[in-house]
């Protein structure tokens, strides 16, 4: 029986801006099981970024509950949320968020440093993840010395180094050309085939087609939730 990695119950987020209340996410119920590959989609203002911030433990709900890998994180304080983020979630962002003066290997090591892992163990683990994404020969390079696609591979390796329950990718191909985007999305497909749970936030249909399930938000609510069957080159 599959375990729920994400389960939300009446998850709601409101922002008060002066005299106005913005209802960004409205009572969303969603379950994502271990091993799923889900694309969260929606137009600007749909609530997908706010929803992503909550499932990534970067923001807290106004009301409702959110269980991440069996832990109710809805009421945790900032320090507890930071611990959960580092332990259970790997983040991949559009802008890579790498340290330009640090080596590729050191960039991947960073989450392990925060987790208190010893130097030899973290170097070994970081090197293995870089090998996994095809960058075993770039470990001593720095981000400005490699291509955009390679930088995103470094970011993916860093996201995986703690073996997270959830890989959360926010517009991961937004700064890449179409050929490099296909290569990066191929990595996500391979990771999912090996059992990694992935939630991908995107506004691009071509990117969402790589996922096995699509959840579309509109006006802070789930408009559509359906299984997707990738075809052709996307199915790899």
DRENPA-3360 file (N, C-alpha, C; in nm, 2 decimals, always signed):
BEGIN
1 = XXXXXXXX = +0.08/-0.12/+0.00/+0.00/+0.00/+0.00/+0.09/+0.13/+0.00 ~ +0.06/+0.22/-0.09/+0.14/+0.34/-0.11/+0.12/+0.43/+0.01 ~ +0.22/+0.50/+0.05/+0.21/+0.60/+0.16/+0.18/+0.74/+0.09 ~ +0.10/+0.82/+0.16/+0.08/+0.95/+0.11/+0.20/+1.04/+0.15 ~ +0.26/+1.10/+0.05/+0.37/+1.19/+0.07/+0.31/+1.33/+0.10 ~ +0.21/+1.37/+0.03/+0.14/+1.49/+0.05/-0.01/+1.47/+0.07 ~ -0.07/+1.52/+0.18/-0.21/+1.52/+0.20/-0.26/+1.65/+0.25 ~ -0.34/+1.72/+0.18/-0.40/+1.85/+0.23/-0.55/+1.83/+0.26;
9 = XXXXXXXX = -0.59/+1.90/+0.36/-0.73/+1.90/+0.40/-0.78/+2.04/+0.42 ~ -0.87/+2.09/+0.33/-0.92/+2.23/+0.34/-0.81/+2.33/+0.35 ~ -0.70/+2.31/+0.28/-0.59/+2.40/+0.29/-0.62/+2.54/+0.23 ~ -0.60/+2.64/+0.31/-0.65/+2.77/+0.27/-0.54/+2.88/+0.30 ~ -0.52/+2.97/+0.21/-0.43/+3.08/+0.24/-0.49/+3.21/+0.20 ~ -0.51/+3.31/+0.29/-0.56/+3.44/+0.26/-0.45/+3.54/+0.30 ~ -0.44/+3.65/+0.22/-0.35/+3.76/+0.25/-0.44/+3.88/+0.26 ~ -0.41/+3.96/+0.37/-0.47/+4.09/+0.39/-0.38/+4.20/+0.34;
17 = XXXXXXXX = -0.43/+4.27/+0.23/-0.36/+4.38/+0.17/-0.44/+4.51/+0.19 ~ -0.41/+4.58/+0.30/-0.49/+4.70/+0.33/-0.63/+4.66/+0.37 ~ -0.73/+4.71/+0.29/-0.87/+4.68/+0.32/-0.91/+4.56/+0.24 ~ -0.82/+4.50/+0.16/-0.86/+4.39/+0.08/-0.81/+4.26/+0.13 ~ -0.89/+4.15/+0.12/-0.84/+4.02/+0.15/-0.83/+3.94/+0.02 ~ -0.71/+3.89/-0.01/-0.68/+3.81/-0.13/-0.69/+3.66/-0.09 ~ -0.78/+3.59/-0.15/-0.80/+3.45/-0.12/-0.72/+3.37/-0.22 ~ -0.59/+3.35/-0.19/-0.50/+3.29/-0.29/-0.53/+3.14/-0.31;
25 = XXXXXXXX = -0.55/+3.07/-0.20/-0.58/+2.92/-0.20/-0.71/+2.90/-0.12 ~ -0.81/+2.83/-0.18/-0.94/+2.82/-0.11/-0.97/+2.67/-0.09 ~ -0.95/+2.63/+0.03/-1.00/+2.50/+0.08/-0.96/+2.38/-0.01 ~ -0.83/+2.36/-0.04/-0.79/+2.26/-0.13/-0.76/+2.13/-0.06 ~ -0.83/+2.02/-0.11/-0.80/+1.88/-0.07/-0.72/+1.81/-0.18 ~ -0.61/+1.76/-0.14/-0.52/+1.69/-0.24/-0.44/+1.59/-0.17 ~ -0.43/+1.47/-0.24/-0.34/+1.36/-0.19/-0.25/+1.32/-0.30 ~ -0.12/+1.31/-0.27/-0.02/+1.27/-0.37/+0.06/+1.15/-0.30;
33 = XXXXXXXX = +0.05/+1.04/-0.36/+0.11/+0.92/-0.31/+0.26/+0.91/-0.34 ~ +0.33/+0.83/-0.26/+0.47/+0.80/-0.29/+0.49/+0.74/-0.43 ~ +0.59/+0.80/-0.51/+0.62/+0.75/-0.64/+0.54/+0.82/-0.75 ~ +0.45/+0.91/-0.72/+0.38/+0.99/-0.82/+0.47/+1.10/-0.88 ~ +0.43/+1.14/-1.00/+0.50/+1.25/-1.07/+0.38/+1.34/-1.12 ~ +0.36/+1.45/-1.04/+0.25/+1.54/-1.06/+0.29/+1.68/-1.10 ~ +0.22/+1.73/-1.20/+0.24/+1.87/-1.25/+0.13/+1.95/-1.19 ~ +0.16/+2.06/-1.12/+0.06/+2.16/-1.08/+0.06/+2.27/-1.18;
41 = XXXXXXXX = -0.05/+2.30/-1.24/-0.06/+2.40/-1.34/-0.17/+2.51/-1.31 ~ -0.16/+2.62/-1.38/-0.26/+2.72/-1.36/-0.21/+2.85/-1.41 ~ -0.30/+2.94/-1.46/-0.26/+3.07/-1.51/-0.21/+3.16/-1.39 ~ -0.15/+3.27/-1.43/-0.11/+3.37/-1.33/-0.23/+3.41/-1.24 ~ -0.21/+3.41/-1.10/-0.32/+3.44/-1.01/-0.40/+3.32/-0.97 ~ -0.36/+3.20/-1.02/-0.45/+3.08/-0.99/-0.42/+3.03/-0.85 ~ -0.31/+3.07/-0.79/-0.28/+3.02/-0.66/-0.17/+2.91/-0.66 ~ -0.12/+2.88/-0.77/-0.02/+2.76/-0.78/+0.11/+2.80/-0.70;
49 = XXXXXXXX = +0.15/+2.92/-0.71/+0.28/+2.96/-0.64/+0.26/+2.96/-0.49 ~ +0.14/+3.01/-0.45/+0.11/+3.01/-0.30/+0.10/+2.86/-0.25 ~ +0.03/+2.78/-0.33/+0.01/+2.64/-0.30/+0.15/+2.57/-0.29 ~ +0.24/+2.60/-0.39/+0.37/+2.54/-0.39/+0.45/+2.58/-0.26 ~ +0.44/+2.71/-0.22/+0.51/+2.76/-0.10/+0.46/+2.68/+0.02 ~ +0.33/+2.65/+0.03/+0.28/+2.58/+0.14/+0.32/+2.43/+0.14 ~ +0.32/+2.36/+0.03/+0.36/+2.22/+0.03/+0.51/+2.21/+0.04 ~ +0.58/+2.32/+0.01/+0.73/+2.32/+0.03/+0.77/+2.37/+0.17;
57 = XXXXXXXX = +0.67/+2.39/+0.25/+0.70/+2.44/+0.39/+0.77/+2.57/+0.39 ~ +0.75/+2.66/+0.29/+0.80/+2.79/+0.28/+0.70/+2.89/+0.34 ~ +0.58/+2.85/+0.35/+0.47/+2.94/+0.40/+0.37/+2.85/+0.48 ~ +0.30/+2.91/+0.57/+0.20/+2.84/+0.65/+0.06/+2.87/+0.61 ~ -0.03/+2.78/+0.62/-0.17/+2.80/+0.58/-0.24/+2.89/+0.68 ~ -0.34/+2.96/+0.62/-0.43/+3.04/+0.71/-0.52/+2.95/+0.79 ~ -0.57/+2.84/+0.72/-0.64/+2.74/+0.79/-0.63/+2.61/+0.71 ~ -0.68/+2.50/+0.77/-0.67/+2.37/+0.71/-0.54/+2.29/+0.76;
65 = XXXXXXXX = -0.52/+2.18/+0.70/-0.41/+2.09/+0.75/-0.33/+2.04/+0.63 ~ -0.20/+2.02/+0.66/-0.11/+1.96/+0.56/-0.02/+1.86/+0.62 ~ -0.03/+1.74/+0.57/+0.06/+1.63/+0.62/+0.17/+1.60/+0.51 ~ +0.29/+1.61/+0.55/+0.41/+1.58/+0.46/+0.47/+1.46/+0.51 ~ +0.47/+1.35/+0.43/+0.53/+1.22/+0.47/+0.49/+1.18/+0.61 ~ +0.36/+1.20/+0.64/+0.30/+1.15/+0.76/+0.30/+1.25/+0.88 ~ +0.37/+1.36/+0.86/+0.39/+1.46/+0.97/+0.29/+1.58/+0.94 ~ +0.21/+1.62/+1.04/+0.12/+1.73/+1.02/+0.21/+1.86/+1.04;
73 = XXXXXXXX = +0.24/+1.93/+0.93/+0.33/+2.04/+0.94/+0.26/+2.17/+0.95 ~ +0.13/+2.17/+0.95/+0.04/+2.29/+0.95/+0.08/+2.39/+1.06 ~ +0.11/+2.34/+1.18/+0.13/+2.42/+1.30/+0.27/+2.43/+1.34 ~ +0.37/+2.39/+1.26/+0.51/+2.39/+1.31/+0.56/+2.53/+1.30 ~ +0.66/+2.56/+1.39/+0.72/+2.69/+1.39/+0.83/+2.70/+1.29 ~ +0.89/+2.81/+1.27/+0.99/+2.83/+1.16/+1.11/+2.74/+1.17 ~ +1.16/+2.71/+1.29/+1.27/+2.62/+1.30/+1.23/+2.48/+1.27 ~ +1.12/+2.44/+1.31/+1.07/+2.30/+1.28/+1.05/+2.29/+1.13;
81 = XXXXXXXX = +0.99/+2.39/+1.07/+0.97/+2.39/+0.92/+1.10/+2.38/+0.85 ~ +1.20/+2.46/+0.89/+1.34/+2.45/+0.83/+1.39/+2.31/+0.84 ~ +1.38/+2.24/+0.95/+1.43/+2.11/+0.97/+1.35/+2.01/+0.87 ~ +1.22/+2.03/+0.86/+1.14/+1.94/+0.77/+1.19/+1.97/+0.62 ~ +1.21/+2.09/+0.59/+1.25/+2.13/+0.45/+1.38/+2.06/+0.42 ~ +1.48/+2.07/+0.51/+1.61/+2.01/+0.48/+1.61/+1.86/+0.48 ~ +1.52/+1.80/+0.56/+1.52/+1.65/+0.57/+1.43/+1.59/+0.46 ~ +1.31/+1.64/+0.43/+1.21/+1.57/+0.35/+1.19/+1.63/+0.21;
89 = XXXXXXXX = +1.24/+1.75/+0.18/+1.21/+1.81/+0.05/+1.34/+1.85/-0.02 ~ +1.34/+1.82/-0.15/+1.45/+1.87/-0.23/+1.39/+1.97/-0.33 ~ +1.45/+2.09/-0.33/+1.40/+2.20/-0.42/+1.48/+2.22/-0.54 ~ +1.41/+2.24/-0.66/+1.48/+2.27/-0.78/+1.41/+2.40/-0.83 ~ +1.48/+2.51/-0.85/+1.42/+2.64/-0.89/+1.46/+2.68/-1.03 ~ +1.39/+2.76/-1.09/+1.41/+2.82/-1.22/+1.55/+2.88/-1.23 ~ +1.59/+2.95/-1.12/+1.71/+3.03/-1.13/+1.83/+2.96/-1.07 ~ +1.82/+2.83/-1.04/+1.93/+2.74/-1.00/+1.97/+2.76/-0.85;
97 = XXXXXXXX = +1.99/+2.89/-0.81/+2.03/+2.92/-0.67/+2.16/+2.86/-0.63 ~ +2.26/+2.86/-0.71/+2.39/+2.81/-0.68/+2.48/+2.92/-0.63 ~ +2.58/+2.88/-0.55/+2.68/+2.97/-0.50/+2.79/+2.99/-0.61 ~ +2.80/+3.10/-0.68/+2.89/+3.11/-0.79/+3.04/+3.09/-0.76 ~ +3.08/+3.12/-0.64/+3.23/+3.10/-0.61/+3.26/+2.97/-0.55 ~ +3.16/+2.89/-0.53/+3.19/+2.75/-0.47/+3.19/+2.65/-0.58 ~ +3.26/+2.54/-0.56/+3.27/+2.44/-0.67/+3.13/+2.37/-0.68 ~ +3.11/+2.30/-0.79/+2.99/+2.22/-0.81/+2.97/+2.12/-0.69;
105 = XXXXXXXX = +3.08/+2.06/-0.65/+3.07/+1.96/-0.55/+3.03/+2.02/-0.42 ~ +3.09/+2.14/-0.38/+3.05/+2.21/-0.26/+2.90/+2.25/-0.26 ~ +2.86/+2.30/-0.38/+2.72/+2.34/-0.39/+2.62/+2.22/-0.35 ~ +2.66/+2.10/-0.40/+2.57/+1.99/-0.38/+2.58/+1.94/-0.23 ~ +2.70/+1.97/-0.17/+2.72/+1.93/-0.03/+2.64/+2.01/+0.07 ~ +2.60/+2.13/+0.03/+2.54/+2.23/+0.13/+2.43/+2.17/+0.22 ~ +2.33/+2.11/+0.16/+2.22/+2.05/+0.25/+2.28/+1.96/+0.36 ~ +2.38/+1.88/+0.32/+2.44/+1.79/+0.42/+2.52/+1.86/+0.53;
113 = XXXXXXXX = +2.58/+1.98/+0.49/+2.65/+2.06/+0.59/+2.55/+2.10/+0.70 ~ +2.43/+2.15/+0.65/+2.33/+2.20/+0.74/+2.27/+2.09/+0.82 ~ +2.28/+1.96/+0.77/+2.23/+1.85/+0.84/+2.33/+1.79/+0.94 ~ +2.45/+1.85/+0.94/+2.56/+1.80/+1.03/+2.63/+1.68/+0.99 ~ +2.63/+1.64/+0.86/+2.69/+1.52/+0.81/+2.84/+1.55/+0.80 ~ +2.92/+1.45/+0.84/+3.07/+1.46/+0.84/+3.13/+1.48/+0.70 ~ +3.25/+1.54/+0.69/+3.30/+1.59/+0.56/+3.32/+1.48/+0.46 ~ +3.38/+1.37/+0.50/+3.40/+1.26/+0.40/+3.27/+1.20/+0.35;
121 = XXXXXXXX = +3.18/+1.18/+0.44/+3.05/+1.12/+0.40/+2.97/+1.21/+0.31 ~ +2.97/+1.34/+0.34/+2.90/+1.43/+0.25/+2.97/+1.45/+0.11 ~ +3.10/+1.45/+0.11/+3.17/+1.45/-0.02/+3.13/+1.33/-0.11 ~ +3.13/+1.21/-0.04/+3.10/+1.09/-0.11/+2.96/+1.09/-0.16 ~ +2.86/+1.13/-0.08/+2.72/+1.14/-0.12/+2.70/+1.24/-0.23 ~ +2.76/+1.36/-0.22/+2.75/+1.46/-0.32/+2.80/+1.41/-0.45 ~ +2.92/+1.34/-0.45/+2.98/+1.29/-0.57/+2.89/+1.19/-0.64 ~ +2.83/+1.10/-0.56/+2.74/+1.00/-0.62/+2.62/+1.07/-0.69;
129 = XXXXXXXX = +2.56/+1.17/-0.63/+2.45/+1.24/-0.69/+2.49/+1.31/-0.82 ~ +2.61/+1.37/-0.82/+2.66/+1.43/-0.94/+2.69/+1.33/-1.05 ~ +2.74/+1.21/-1.02/+2.75/+1.10/-1.11/+2.62/+1.07/-1.17 ~ +2.52/+1.06/-1.08/+2.38/+1.02/-1.13/+2.33/+1.12/-1.23 ~ +2.36/+1.25/-1.23/+2.30/+1.34/-1.32/+2.40/+1.37/-1.44 ~ +2.51/+1.29/-1.44/+2.60/+1.30/-1.56/+2.71/+1.41/-1.54 ~ +2.74/+1.45/-1.42/+2.84/+1.56/-1.40/+2.96/+1.51/-1.32 ~ +2.99/+1.39/-1.32/+3.10/+1.34/-1.25/+3.23/+1.40/-1.29;
137 = XXXXXXXX = +3.24/+1.45/-1.41/+3.36/+1.52/-1.46/+3.36/+1.67/-1.44 ~ +3.27/+1.72/-1.37/+3.26/+1.87/-1.35/+3.26/+1.91/-1.20 ~ +3.30/+1.82/-1.11/+3.28/+1.84/-0.97/+3.37/+1.96/-0.92 ~ +3.48/+1.99/-0.99/+3.57/+2.09/-0.94/+3.55/+2.23/-1.01 ~ +3.45/+2.23/-1.11/+3.42/+2.35/-1.18/+3.33/+2.44/-1.09 ~ +3.32/+2.56/-1.12/+3.23/+2.65/-1.05/+3.11/+2.69/-1.15 ~ +3.00/+2.72/-1.09/+2.88/+2.74/-1.18/+2.90/+2.83/-1.30 ~ +2.97/+2.95/-1.29/+2.99/+3.03/-1.41/+3.07/+2.96/-1.52;
145 = XXXXXXXX = +3.14/+2.85/-1.49/+3.22/+2.78/-1.59/+3.14/+2.66/-1.66 ~ +3.02/+2.65/-1.63/+2.94/+2.54/-1.69/+2.81/+2.60/-1.75 ~ +2.74/+2.52/-1.84/+2.63/+2.57/-1.91/+2.50/+2.58/-1.82 ~ +2.40/+2.64/-1.87/+2.27/+2.65/-1.79/+2.21/+2.52/-1.76 ~ +2.22/+2.43/-1.86/+2.16/+2.29/-1.84/+2.24/+2.22/-1.73 ~ +2.37/+2.24/-1.74/+2.46/+2.17/-1.64/+2.43/+2.23/-1.50 ~ +2.41/+2.36/-1.49/+2.38/+2.42/-1.36/+2.25/+2.36/-1.30 ~ +2.15/+2.34/-1.39/+2.03/+2.28/-1.34/+2.05/+2.14/-1.30;
153 = XXXXXXXX = +2.14/+2.07/-1.36/+2.17/+1.93/-1.32/+2.24/+1.93/-1.18 ~ +2.32/+2.03/-1.16/+2.38/+2.05/-1.02/+2.27/+2.08/-0.92 ~ +2.18/+2.16/-0.95/+2.07/+2.19/-0.86/+1.98/+2.07/-0.83 ~ +1.97/+1.98/-0.93/+1.89/+1.86/-0.91/+1.97/+1.77/-0.82 ~ +2.10/+1.75/-0.84/+2.19/+1.67/-0.75/+2.18/+1.72/-0.61 ~ +2.19/+1.85/-0.59/+2.18/+1.91/-0.46/+2.04/+1.88/-0.39 ~ +1.94/+1.89/-0.47/+1.80/+1.86/-0.42/+1.79/+1.71/-0.38 ~ +1.87/+1.62/-0.44/+1.86/+1.48/-0.41/+1.95/+1.43/-0.30;
161 = XXXXXXXX = +2.04/+1.51/-0.26/+2.16/+1.46/-0.18/+2.11/+1.41/-0.04 ~ +2.00/+1.46/+0.01/+1.95/+1.42/+0.14/+1.84/+1.30/+0.12 ~ +1.83/+1.25/+0.00/+1.73/+1.15/-0.03/+1.59/+1.19/+0.02 ~ +1.54/+1.30/-0.03/+1.42/+1.35/+0.02/+1.29/+1.27/-0.02 ~ +1.19/+1.28/+0.06/+1.06/+1.21/+0.03/+1.00/+1.28/-0.09 ~ +1.02/+1.41/-0.11/+0.96/+1.49/-0.21/+1.06/+1.57/-0.29 ~ +1.06/+1.56/-0.42/+1.13/+1.66/-0.50/+1.04/+1.76/-0.56 ~ +1.06/+1.88/-0.52/+0.97/+1.99/-0.56/+1.04/+2.08/-0.66;
169 = XXXXXXXX = +0.99/+2.09/-0.78/+1.05/+2.17/-0.89/+0.96/+2.28/-0.93 ~ +1.01/+2.40/-0.93/+0.94/+2.52/-0.96/+0.99/+2.58/-1.09 ~ +0.91/+2.56/-1.20/+0.95/+2.61/-1.33/+1.09/+2.57/-1.37 ~ +1.13/+2.44/-1.36/+1.27/+2.41/-1.36/+1.34/+2.43/-1.50 ~ +1.26/+2.45/-1.61/+1.31/+2.47/-1.74/+1.29/+2.61/-1.79 ~ +1.25/+2.70/-1.70/+1.22/+2.84/-1.74/+1.33/+2.91/-1.80 ~ +1.46/+2.88/-1.76/+1.57/+2.95/-1.81/+1.65/+2.87/-1.91 ~ +1.59/+2.77/-1.97/+1.67/+2.68/-2.06/+1.61/+2.67/-2.20;
177 = XXXXXXXX = +1.69/+2.64/-2.30/+1.64/+2.63/-2.43/+1.56/+2.50/-2.45 ~ +1.50/+2.48/-2.56/+1.41/+2.36/-2.57/+1.49/+2.23/-2.57 ~ +1.60/+2.22/-2.63/+1.68/+2.10/-2.63/+1.73/+2.06/-2.48 ~ +1.78/+2.16/-2.42/+1.83/+2.14/-2.28/+1.71/+2.11/-2.19 ~ +1.60/+2.17/-2.21/+1.48/+2.14/-2.13/+1.44/+2.00/-2.14 ~ +1.44/+1.94/-2.26/+1.41/+1.80/-2.28/+1.51/+1.71/-2.20 ~ +1.64/+1.75/-2.20/+1.74/+1.67/-2.13/+1.71/+1.67/-1.98 ~ +1.68/+1.79/-1.93/+1.65/+1.81/-1.78/+1.52/+1.73/-1.75;
185 = XXXXXXXX = +1.42/+1.74/-1.83/+1.30/+1.67/-1.80/+1.32/+1.52/-1.81 ~ +1.41/+1.48/-1.90/+1.44/+1.34/-1.90/+1.50/+1.28/-1.77 ~ +1.58/+1.37/-1.71/+1.63/+1.33/-1.57/+1.52/+1.31/-1.48 ~ +1.42/+1.40/-1.48/+1.30/+1.39/-1.39/+1.23/+1.26/-1.41 ~ +1.21/+1.23/-1.54/+1.14/+1.10/-1.58/+1.21/+0.98/-1.52 ~ +1.35/+0.98/-1.54/+1.43/+0.87/-1.49/+1.42/+0.86/-1.34 ~ +1.43/+0.98/-1.27/+1.42/+0.98/-1.13/+1.29/+0.92/-1.08 ~ +1.18/+0.96/-1.15/+1.05/+0.91/-1.11/+1.04/+0.76/-1.13;
193 = XXXXXXXX = +1.10/+0.71/-1.24/+1.09/+0.57/-1.27/+1.17/+0.49/-1.16 ~ +1.27/+0.55/-1.10/+1.34/+0.49/-0.99/+1.27/+0.50/-0.86 ~ +1.15/+0.57/-0.86/+1.07/+0.57/-0.73/+1.06/+0.71/-0.67 ~ +1.13/+0.81/-0.72/+1.12/+0.94/-0.66/+0.99/+1.01/-0.68 ~ +0.93/+1.06/-0.57/+0.81/+1.14/-0.58/+0.84/+1.28/-0.63 ~ +0.77/+1.33/-0.73/+0.81/+1.46/-0.79/+0.68/+1.54/-0.80 ~ +0.68/+1.67/-0.76/+0.58/+1.76/-0.78/+0.64/+1.88/-0.86 ~ +0.59/+1.91/-0.98/+0.65/+2.00/-1.07/+0.54/+2.12/-1.09;
201 = XXXXXXXX = +0.59/+2.24/-1.06/+0.50/+2.35/-1.08/+0.54/+2.42/-1.21 ~ +0.44/+2.44/-1.30/+0.47/+2.49/-1.43/+0.35/+2.56/-1.50 ~ +0.37/+2.65/-1.59/+0.26/+2.70/-1.67/+0.27/+2.65/-1.81 ~ +0.37/+2.57/-1.84/+0.39/+2.52/-1.98/+0.33/+2.38/-2.00 ~ +0.24/+2.37/-2.10/+0.18/+2.24/-2.13/+0.28/+2.14/-2.17 ~ +0.39/+2.18/-2.25/+0.49/+2.09/-2.29/+0.56/+2.02/-2.18 ~ +0.59/+2.10/-2.07/+0.66/+2.05/-1.96/+0.57/+1.96/-1.87 ~ +0.44/+2.00/-1.86/+0.35/+1.92/-1.78/+0.32/+1.79/-1.84;
209 = XXXXXXXX = +0.34/+1.78/-1.97/+0.31/+1.65/-2.04/+0.41/+1.54/-1.99 ~ +0.52/+1.57/-1.93/+0.61/+1.47/-1.88/+0.56/+1.40/-1.76 ~ +0.47/+1.47/-1.69/+0.42/+1.42/-1.56/+0.31/+1.31/-1.59 ~ +0.29/+1.22/-1.49/+0.19/+1.12/-1.50/+0.05/+1.17/-1.45 ~ +0.05/+1.28/-1.39/-0.08/+1.34/-1.34/-0.07/+1.49/-1.34 ~ -0.18/+1.55/-1.38/-0.19/+1.70/-1.38/-0.30/+1.75/-1.29 ~ -0.26/+1.85/-1.21/-0.36/+1.92/-1.12/-0.37/+2.06/-1.17 ~ -0.48/+2.11/-1.21/-0.50/+2.25/-1.26/-0.57/+2.33/-1.16;
217 = XXXXXXXX = -0.51/+2.44/-1.12/-0.57/+2.53/-1.03/-0.63/+2.65/-1.10 ~ -0.74/+2.71/-1.05/-0.80/+2.83/-1.10/-0.87/+2.90/-0.98 ~ -0.83/+3.03/-0.96/-0.89/+3.11/-0.86/-0.88/+3.04/-0.72 ~ -0.76/+2.97/-0.70/-0.73/+2.91/-0.57/-0.80/+2.78/-0.54 ~ -0.86/+2.72/-0.64/-0.93/+2.59/-0.63/-0.89/+2.50/-0.73 ~ -0.90/+2.37/-0.71/-0.87/+2.27/-0.81/-0.98/+2.26/-0.91 ~ -0.94/+2.29/-1.04/-1.03/+2.29/-1.15/-1.04/+2.16/-1.21 ~ -0.92/+2.09/-1.23/-0.91/+1.96/-1.29/-0.80/+1.88/-1.23;
225 = XXXXXXXX = -0.82/+1.75/-1.22/-0.72/+1.66/-1.16/-0.73/+1.53/-1.24 ~ -0.63/+1.50/-1.32/-0.64/+1.38/-1.41/-0.51/+1.32/-1.43 ~ -0.52/+1.19/-1.46/-0.40/+1.11/-1.50/-0.36/+1.14/-1.64 ~ -0.23/+1.14/-1.67/-0.18/+1.18/-1.80/-0.09/+1.07/-1.85 ~ -0.10/+1.04/-1.98/-0.03/+0.93/-2.04/+0.07/+0.99/-2.14 ~ +0.20/+1.01/-2.10/+0.30/+1.07/-2.19/+0.31/+0.98/-2.32 ~ +0.33/+1.04/-2.43/+0.34/+0.97/-2.56/+0.46/+1.01/-2.63 ~ +0.50/+0.93/-2.73/+0.61/+0.97/-2.82/+0.74/+0.98/-2.75;
233 = XXXX = +0.82/+1.09/-2.79/+0.95/+1.11/-2.73/+0.94/+1.14/-2.58 ~ +0.83/+1.20/-2.53/+0.81/+1.23/-2.39/+0.81/+1.10/-2.31 ~ +0.75/+0.99/-2.36/+0.75/+0.87/-2.29/+0.88/+0.80/-2.28 ~ +0.98/+0.84/-2.36/+1.12/+0.79/-2.36/+1.12/+0.64/-2.36;
% end
